[in-house]
């Protein structure tokens, strides 16, 4: 079986569109280039790792990390 990997990934949130590329440390939010600080990569089990903080905070989501239960809570004002 052959694994097919995409070279870029899109994330949509309402009217916001984010594009990420494998091996790049930047992304685009609605066509504007943003530095994300680390490269997007495919891990050993074939899953693509995208930076959650950028996916959520750039279009206006708030990220809260629960240290005790290791939870992530995402909220957005409407």
Biopython code that builds the backbone (N, CA, C, O; Angstrom):
import numpy as np
from Bio.PDB.StructureBuilder import StructureBuilder

atoms = [
    (1, "UNK", "N", (0.836, -1.174, 0.000)),
    (1, "UNK", "CA", (0.000, 0.000, 0.000)),
    (1, "UNK", "C", (0.884, 1.242, 0.000)),
    (1, "UNK", "O", (1.845, 1.328, 0.765)),
    (2, "UNK", "N", (0.564, 2.179, -0.841)),
    (2, "UNK", "CA", (1.338, 3.410, -0.966)),
    (2, "UNK", "C", (0.663, 4.526, -0.185)),
    (2, "UNK", "O", (-0.553, 4.698, -0.264)),
    (3, "UNK", "N", (1.454, 5.288, 0.572)),
    (3, "UNK", "CA", (0.944, 6.431, 1.313)),
    (3, "UNK", "C", (1.039, 7.676, 0.448)),
    (3, "UNK", "O", (2.089, 7.960, -0.128)),
    (4, "UNK", "N", (-0.048, 8.410, 0.357)),
    (4, "UNK", "CA", (-0.068, 9.657, -0.398)),
    (4, "UNK", "C", (-0.066, 10.804, 0.602)),
    (4, "UNK", "O", (-0.911, 10.856, 1.496)),
    (5, "UNK", "N", (0.866, 11.703, 0.454)),
    (5, "UNK", "CA", (0.952, 12.863, 1.346)),
    (5, "UNK", "C", (0.719, 14.134, 0.550)),
    (5, "UNK", "O", (1.284, 14.336, -0.525)),
    (6, "UNK", "N", (-0.111, 14.968, 1.099)),
    (6, "UNK", "CA", (-0.369, 16.250, 0.467)),
    (6, "UNK", "C", (0.768, 17.206, 0.800)),
    (6, "UNK", "O", (1.377, 17.100, 1.864)),
    (7, "UNK", "N", (1.051, 18.127, -0.090)),
    (7, "UNK", "CA", (2.107, 19.093, 0.181)),
    (7, "UNK", "C", (1.580, 20.301, 0.948)),
    (7, "UNK", "O", (2.360, 21.029, 1.562)),
    (8, "UNK", "N", (0.274, 20.524, 0.922)),
    (8, "UNK", "CA", (-0.299, 21.622, 1.697)),
    (8, "UNK", "C", (-1.651, 21.202, 2.262)),
    (8, "UNK", "O", (-2.312, 20.300, 1.746)),
    (9, "UNK", "N", (-2.041, 21.886, 3.342)),
    (9, "UNK", "CA", (-3.294, 21.597, 4.017)),
    (9, "UNK", "C", (-4.051, 22.890, 4.241)),
    (9, "UNK", "O", (-3.456, 23.928, 4.532)),
    (10, "UNK", "N", (-5.368, 22.822, 4.105)),
    (10, "UNK", "CA", (-6.233, 23.976, 4.307)),
    (10, "UNK", "C", (-7.066, 23.770, 5.552)),
    (10, "UNK", "O", (-7.537, 22.664, 5.817)),
    (11, "UNK", "N", (-7.250, 24.833, 6.318)),
    (11, "UNK", "CA", (-8.137, 24.834, 7.473)),
    (11, "UNK", "C", (-9.066, 26.025, 7.290)),
    (11, "UNK", "O", (-8.607, 27.136, 7.025)),
    (12, "UNK", "N", (-10.374, 25.803, 7.430)),
    (12, "UNK", "CA", (-11.346, 26.888, 7.300)),
    (12, "UNK", "C", (-12.074, 27.068, 8.625)),
    (12, "UNK", "O", (-12.430, 26.099, 9.295)),
    (13, "UNK", "N", (-12.288, 28.338, 8.989)),
    (13, "UNK", "CA", (-13.055, 28.701, 10.181)),
    (13, "UNK", "C", (-13.905, 29.902, 9.808)),
    (13, "UNK", "O", (-13.401, 31.023, 9.739)),
    (14, "UNK", "N", (-15.184, 29.679, 9.567)),
    (14, "UNK", "CA", (-16.040, 30.762, 9.090)),
    (14, "UNK", "C", (-15.545, 31.247, 7.742)),
    (14, "UNK", "O", (-15.437, 30.458, 6.803)),
    (15, "UNK", "N", (-15.240, 32.541, 7.632)),
    (15, "UNK", "CA", (-14.721, 33.106, 6.389)),
    (15, "UNK", "C", (-13.199, 33.061, 6.307)),
    (15, "UNK", "O", (-12.622, 33.449, 5.291)),
    (16, "UNK", "N", (-12.547, 32.592, 7.365)),
    (16, "UNK", "CA", (-11.082, 32.543, 7.387)),
    (16, "UNK", "C", (-10.575, 31.257, 6.734)),
    (16, "UNK", "O", (-11.118, 30.173, 6.948)),
    (17, "UNK", "N", (-9.516, 31.409, 5.932)),
    (17, "UNK", "CA", (-8.875, 30.261, 5.281)),
    (17, "UNK", "C", (-7.391, 30.276, 5.619)),
    (17, "UNK", "O", (-6.704, 31.276, 5.412)),
    (18, "UNK", "N", (-6.908, 29.151, 6.145)),
    (18, "UNK", "CA", (-5.496, 29.014, 6.491)),
    (18, "UNK", "C", (-4.885, 27.917, 5.632)),
    (18, "UNK", "O", (-5.495, 26.867, 5.430)),
    (19, "UNK", "N", (-3.685, 28.160, 5.129)),
    (19, "UNK", "CA", (-2.988, 27.159, 4.338)),
    (19, "UNK", "C", (-1.618, 26.914, 4.955)),
    (19, "UNK", "O", (-0.871, 27.848, 5.245)),
    (20, "UNK", "N", (-1.303, 25.624, 5.149)),
    (20, "UNK", "CA", (-0.031, 25.187, 5.722)),
    (20, "UNK", "C", (0.662, 24.276, 4.721)),
    (20, "UNK", "O", (0.003, 23.553, 3.974)),
    (21, "UNK", "N", (2.013, 24.309, 4.705)),
    (21, "UNK", "CA", (2.802, 23.462, 3.815)),
    (21, "UNK", "C", (3.738, 22.572, 4.623)),
    (21, "UNK", "O", (4.336, 23.018, 5.603)),
    (22, "UNK", "N", (3.862, 21.317, 4.213)),
    (22, "UNK", "CA", (4.788, 20.391, 4.859)),
    (22, "UNK", "C", (6.210, 20.935, 4.702)),
    (22, "UNK", "O", (6.614, 21.324, 3.606)),
    (23, "UNK", "N", (6.966, 20.959, 5.802)),
    (23, "UNK", "CA", (8.361, 21.393, 5.777)),
    (23, "UNK", "C", (8.571, 22.895, 5.822)),
    (23, "UNK", "O", (9.710, 23.358, 5.764)),
    (24, "UNK", "N", (7.488, 23.671, 5.925)),
    (24, "UNK", "CA", (7.609, 25.134, 5.960)),
    (24, "UNK", "C", (7.280, 25.655, 7.356)),
    (24, "UNK", "O", (6.462, 25.068, 8.065)),
    (25, "UNK", "N", (7.923, 26.768, 7.752)),
    (25, "UNK", "CA", (7.663, 27.367, 9.058)),
    (25, "UNK", "C", (6.805, 28.623, 8.938)),
    (25, "UNK", "O", (6.876, 29.518, 9.780)),
    (26, "UNK", "N", (6.000, 28.679, 7.891)),
    (26, "UNK", "CA", (5.055, 29.778, 7.702)),
    (26, "UNK", "C", (3.752, 29.210, 7.167)),
    (26, "UNK", "O", (3.692, 28.070, 6.707)),
    (27, "UNK", "N", (2.710, 30.030, 7.236)),
    (27, "UNK", "CA", (1.404, 29.669, 6.704)),
    (27, "UNK", "C", (0.784, 30.930, 6.128)),
    (27, "UNK", "O", (1.361, 32.012, 6.233)),
    (28, "UNK", "N", (-0.375, 30.797, 5.526)),
    (28, "UNK", "CA", (-1.103, 31.958, 5.037)),
    (28, "UNK", "C", (-2.484, 31.984, 5.675)),
    (28, "UNK", "O", (-3.183, 30.971, 5.716)),
    (29, "UNK", "N", (-2.863, 33.149, 6.168)),
    (29, "UNK", "CA", (-4.203, 33.384, 6.694)),
    (29, "UNK", "C", (-4.869, 34.375, 5.758)),
    (29, "UNK", "O", (-4.474, 35.539, 5.698)),
    (30, "UNK", "N", (-5.872, 33.922, 5.030)),
    (30, "UNK", "CA", (-6.589, 34.756, 4.058)),
    (30, "UNK", "C", (-5.626, 35.429, 3.088)),
    (30, "UNK", "O", (-5.810, 36.590, 2.723)),
    (31, "UNK", "N", (-4.603, 34.695, 2.675)),
    (31, "UNK", "CA", (-3.647, 35.199, 1.693)),
    (31, "UNK", "C", (-2.479, 35.974, 2.268)),
    (31, "UNK", "O", (-1.591, 36.380, 1.519)),
    (32, "UNK", "N", (-2.449, 36.196, 3.595)),
    (32, "UNK", "CA", (-1.359, 36.929, 4.231)),
    (32, "UNK", "C", (-0.410, 35.944, 4.903)),
    (32, "UNK", "O", (-0.834, 35.124, 5.718)),
    (33, "UNK", "N", (0.868, 36.026, 4.561)),
    (33, "UNK", "CA", (1.874, 35.126, 5.102)),
    (33, "UNK", "C", (2.134, 35.419, 6.573)),
    (33, "UNK", "O", (2.285, 36.574, 6.969)),
    (34, "UNK", "N", (2.184, 34.333, 7.400)),
    (34, "UNK", "CA", (2.436, 34.437, 8.835)),
    (34, "UNK", "C", (3.506, 33.421, 9.223)),
    (34, "UNK", "O", (3.453, 32.270, 8.792)),
    (35, "UNK", "N", (4.475, 33.840, 10.034)),
    (35, "UNK", "CA", (5.493, 32.934, 10.551)),
    (35, "UNK", "C", (4.872, 32.126, 11.681)),
    (35, "UNK", "O", (4.216, 32.702, 12.549)),
    (36, "UNK", "N", (5.059, 30.802, 11.698)),
    (36, "UNK", "CA", (4.486, 29.974, 12.757)),
    (36, "UNK", "C", (5.547, 29.423, 13.705)),
    (36, "UNK", "O", (5.202, 28.716, 14.652)),
    (37, "UNK", "N", (6.813, 29.721, 13.484)),
    (37, "UNK", "CA", (7.857, 29.387, 14.439)),
    (37, "UNK", "C", (8.415, 27.982, 14.373)),
    (37, "UNK", "O", (9.515, 27.739, 14.869)),
    (38, "UNK", "N", (7.690, 27.050, 13.778)),
    (38, "UNK", "CA", (8.210, 25.693, 13.618)),
    (38, "UNK", "C", (7.624, 25.099, 12.346)),
    (38, "UNK", "O", (6.584, 25.542, 11.860)),
    (39, "UNK", "N", (8.302, 24.097, 11.817)),
    (39, "UNK", "CA", (7.879, 23.505, 10.552)),
    (39, "UNK", "C", (6.718, 22.532, 10.744)),
    (39, "UNK", "O", (6.647, 21.810, 11.739)),
    (40, "UNK", "N", (5.818, 22.533, 9.777)),
    (40, "UNK", "CA", (4.759, 21.538, 9.714)),
    (40, "UNK", "C", (5.417, 20.238, 9.265)),
    (40, "UNK", "O", (6.258, 20.244, 8.366)),
    (41, "UNK", "N", (5.037, 19.122, 9.889)),
    (41, "UNK", "CA", (5.681, 17.858, 9.531)),
    (41, "UNK", "C", (4.703, 16.695, 9.589)),
    (41, "UNK", "O", (3.626, 16.791, 10.179)),
    (42, "UNK", "N", (5.103, 15.593, 8.961)),
    (42, "UNK", "CA", (4.366, 14.339, 9.032)),
    (42, "UNK", "C", (5.150, 13.447, 9.982)),
    (42, "UNK", "O", (6.335, 13.199, 9.763)),
    (43, "UNK", "N", (4.487, 12.954, 11.055)),
    (43, "UNK", "CA", (5.202, 12.145, 12.031)),
    (43, "UNK", "C", (5.340, 10.696, 11.563)),
    (43, "UNK", "O", (4.921, 10.356, 10.457)),
    (44, "UNK", "N", (5.923, 9.852, 12.397)),
    (44, "UNK", "CA", (6.251, 8.480, 11.993)),
    (44, "UNK", "C", (5.034, 7.611, 11.695)),
    (44, "UNK", "O", (5.148, 6.630, 10.961)),
    (45, "UNK", "N", (3.869, 7.953, 12.251)),
    (45, "UNK", "CA", (2.686, 7.150, 11.940)),
    (45, "UNK", "C", (1.831, 7.763, 10.827)),
    (45, "UNK", "O", (0.690, 7.355, 10.611)),
    (46, "UNK", "N", (2.404, 8.751, 10.121)),
    (46, "UNK", "CA", (1.743, 9.318, 8.952)),
    (46, "UNK", "C", (0.779, 10.453, 9.228)),
    (46, "UNK", "O", (0.076, 10.898, 8.320)),
    (47, "UNK", "N", (0.732, 10.928, 10.449)),
    (47, "UNK", "CA", (-0.159, 12.040, 10.781)),
    (47, "UNK", "C", (0.560, 13.367, 10.612)),
    (47, "UNK", "O", (1.736, 13.505, 10.951)),
    (48, "UNK", "N", (-0.162, 14.332, 10.085)),
    (48, "UNK", "CA", (0.406, 15.661, 9.889)),
    (48, "UNK", "C", (0.241, 16.477, 11.163)),
    (48, "UNK", "O", (-0.848, 16.535, 11.734)),
    (49, "UNK", "N", (1.326, 17.108, 11.607)),
    (49, "UNK", "CA", (1.307, 17.927, 12.816)),
    (49, "UNK", "C", (1.253, 19.398, 12.425)),
    (49, "UNK", "O", (2.184, 19.938, 11.827)),
    (50, "UNK", "N", (0.135, 20.033, 12.781)),
    (50, "UNK", "CA", (-0.061, 21.468, 12.550)),
    (50, "UNK", "C", (-0.090, 22.162, 13.899)),
    (50, "UNK", "O", (-0.541, 21.571, 14.880)),
    (51, "UNK", "N", (0.381, 23.407, 13.974)),
    (51, "UNK", "CA", (0.392, 24.118, 15.256)),
    (51, "UNK", "C", (-1.016, 24.578, 15.656)),
    (51, "UNK", "O", (-1.573, 25.491, 15.047)),
    (52, "UNK", "N", (-1.577, 23.946, 16.673)),
    (52, "UNK", "CA", (-2.934, 24.251, 17.118)),
    (52, "UNK", "C", (-3.110, 25.721, 17.484)),
    (52, "UNK", "O", (-4.138, 26.318, 17.162)),
    (53, "UNK", "N", (-2.131, 26.306, 18.145)),
    (53, "UNK", "CA", (-2.256, 27.695, 18.574)),
    (53, "UNK", "C", (-2.498, 28.617, 17.371)),
    (53, "UNK", "O", (-3.330, 29.520, 17.457)),
    (54, "UNK", "N", (-1.805, 28.413, 16.279)),
    (54, "UNK", "CA", (-1.992, 29.278, 15.109)),
    (54, "UNK", "C", (-3.324, 29.006, 14.424)),
    (54, "UNK", "O", (-3.963, 29.933, 13.927)),
    (55, "UNK", "N", (-3.746, 27.758, 14.392)),
    (55, "UNK", "CA", (-5.018, 27.432, 13.766)),
    (55, "UNK", "C", (-6.164, 28.105, 14.506)),
    (55, "UNK", "O", (-7.159, 28.496, 13.894)),
    (56, "UNK", "N", (-6.028, 28.241, 15.806)),
    (56, "UNK", "CA", (-7.123, 28.788, 16.602)),
    (56, "UNK", "C", (-7.019, 30.283, 16.876)),
    (56, "UNK", "O", (-8.016, 30.997, 16.758)),
    (57, "UNK", "N", (-5.844, 30.769, 17.237)),
    (57, "UNK", "CA", (-5.734, 32.174, 17.649)),
    (57, "UNK", "C", (-5.772, 33.166, 16.496)),
    (57, "UNK", "O", (-6.302, 34.265, 16.661)),
    (58, "UNK", "N", (-5.237, 32.823, 15.358)),
    (58, "UNK", "CA", (-5.229, 33.785, 14.251)),
    (58, "UNK", "C", (-6.627, 34.200, 13.820)),
    (58, "UNK", "O", (-6.846, 35.390, 13.595)),
    (59, "UNK", "N", (-7.582, 33.290, 13.694)),
    (59, "UNK", "CA", (-8.930, 33.755, 13.343)),
    (59, "UNK", "C", (-9.758, 34.204, 14.545)),
    (59, "UNK", "O", (-10.967, 34.397, 14.411)),
    (60, "UNK", "N", (-9.136, 34.377, 15.723)),
    (60, "UNK", "CA", (-9.831, 34.954, 16.852)),
    (60, "UNK", "C", (-10.319, 33.993, 17.920)),
    (60, "UNK", "O", (-11.086, 34.403, 18.791)),
    (61, "UNK", "N", (-9.910, 32.739, 17.891)),
    (61, "UNK", "CA", (-10.277, 31.785, 18.932)),
    (61, "UNK", "C", (-9.355, 31.971, 20.127)),
    (61, "UNK", "O", (-8.207, 32.387, 19.975)),
    (62, "UNK", "N", (-9.861, 31.660, 21.316)),
    (62, "UNK", "CA", (-9.070, 31.704, 22.544)),
    (62, "UNK", "C", (-8.736, 30.268, 22.942)),
    (62, "UNK", "O", (-9.613, 29.404, 22.932)),
    (63, "UNK", "N", (-7.479, 30.008, 23.290)),
    (63, "UNK", "CA", (-7.023, 28.670, 23.663)),
    (63, "UNK", "C", (-6.695, 28.649, 25.149)),
    (63, "UNK", "O", (-5.912, 29.469, 25.628)),
    (64, "UNK", "N", (-7.288, 27.723, 25.868)),
    (64, "UNK", "CA", (-6.982, 27.516, 27.284)),
    (64, "UNK", "C", (-6.474, 26.086, 27.455)),
    (64, "UNK", "O", (-7.112, 25.127, 27.021)),
    (65, "UNK", "N", (-5.308, 25.964, 28.099)),
    (65, "UNK", "CA", (-4.699, 24.656, 28.341)),
    (65, "UNK", "C", (-4.996, 24.240, 29.768)),
    (65, "UNK", "O", (-4.699, 24.991, 30.697)),
    (66, "UNK", "N", (-5.580, 23.056, 29.969)),
    (66, "UNK", "CA", (-5.839, 22.519, 31.300)),
    (66, "UNK", "C", (-4.663, 21.660, 31.737)),
    (66, "UNK", "O", (-4.505, 20.529, 31.278)),
    (67, "UNK", "N", (-3.848, 22.197, 32.617)),
    (67, "UNK", "CA", (-2.635, 21.483, 33.045)),
    (67, "UNK", "C", (-2.941, 20.177, 33.778)),
    (67, "UNK", "O", (-2.271, 19.167, 33.557)),
    (68, "UNK", "N", (-3.945, 20.197, 34.646)),
    (68, "UNK", "CA", (-4.226, 19.005, 35.445)),
    (68, "UNK", "C", (-4.774, 17.852, 34.613)),
    (68, "UNK", "O", (-4.322, 16.715, 34.749)),
    (69, "UNK", "N", (-5.744, 18.142, 33.755)),
    (69, "UNK", "CA", (-6.341, 17.053, 32.970)),
    (69, "UNK", "C", (-5.863, 17.028, 31.519)),
    (69, "UNK", "O", (-6.355, 16.243, 30.709)),
    (70, "UNK", "N", (-4.890, 17.902, 31.196)),
    (70, "UNK", "CA", (-4.296, 17.978, 29.854)),
    (70, "UNK", "C", (-5.351, 18.214, 28.766)),
    (70, "UNK", "O", (-5.269, 17.672, 27.663)),
    (71, "UNK", "N", (-6.339, 19.037, 29.113)),
    (71, "UNK", "CA", (-7.415, 19.347, 28.168)),
    (71, "UNK", "C", (-7.108, 20.628, 27.402)),
    (71, "UNK", "O", (-6.277, 21.434, 27.822)),
    (72, "UNK", "N", (-7.777, 20.802, 26.295)),
    (72, "UNK", "CA", (-7.696, 22.028, 25.496)),
    (72, "UNK", "C", (-9.121, 22.528, 25.302)),
    (72, "UNK", "O", (-9.985, 21.789, 24.830)),
    (73, "UNK", "N", (-9.368, 23.796, 25.670)),
    (73, "UNK", "CA", (-10.682, 24.387, 25.499)),
    (73, "UNK", "C", (-10.572, 25.539, 24.509)),
    (73, "UNK", "O", (-9.768, 26.452, 24.696)),
    (74, "UNK", "N", (-11.380, 25.495, 23.462)),
    (74, "UNK", "CA", (-11.389, 26.538, 22.430)),
    (74, "UNK", "C", (-12.703, 27.317, 22.528)),
    (74, "UNK", "O", (-13.777, 26.719, 22.582)),
    (75, "UNK", "N", (-12.616, 28.651, 22.551)),
    (75, "UNK", "CA", (-13.811, 29.482, 22.576)),
    (75, "UNK", "C", (-13.641, 30.623, 21.585)),
    (75, "UNK", "O", (-12.522, 31.029, 21.270)),
    (76, "UNK", "N", (-14.765, 31.132, 21.100)),
    (76, "UNK", "CA", (-14.730, 32.265, 20.186)),
    (76, "UNK", "C", (-15.956, 33.122, 20.433)),
    (76, "UNK", "O", (-17.075, 32.617, 20.527)),
    (77, "UNK", "N", (-15.733, 34.422, 20.537)),
    (77, "UNK", "CA", (-16.851, 35.356, 20.698)),
    (77, "UNK", "C", (-17.627, 35.435, 19.402)),
    (77, "UNK", "O", (-17.047, 35.486, 18.317)),
    (78, "UNK", "N", (-18.915, 35.443, 19.519)),
    (78, "UNK", "CA", (-19.763, 35.520, 18.324)),
    (78, "UNK", "C", (-20.415, 36.865, 18.225)),
    (78, "UNK", "O", (-21.167, 37.119, 17.284)),
]
sb = StructureBuilder()
sb.init_structure("model")
sb.init_model(0)
sb.init_chain("A")
sb.init_seg("    ")
for serial, (resi, resn, name, xyz) in enumerate(atoms, 1):
    if name == "N":
        sb.init_residue(resn, " ", resi, " ")
    sb.init_atom(name, np.array(xyz, "f"), 0.0, 1.0, " ", f" {name:<3s}", serial, name[0])
structure = sb.get_structure()
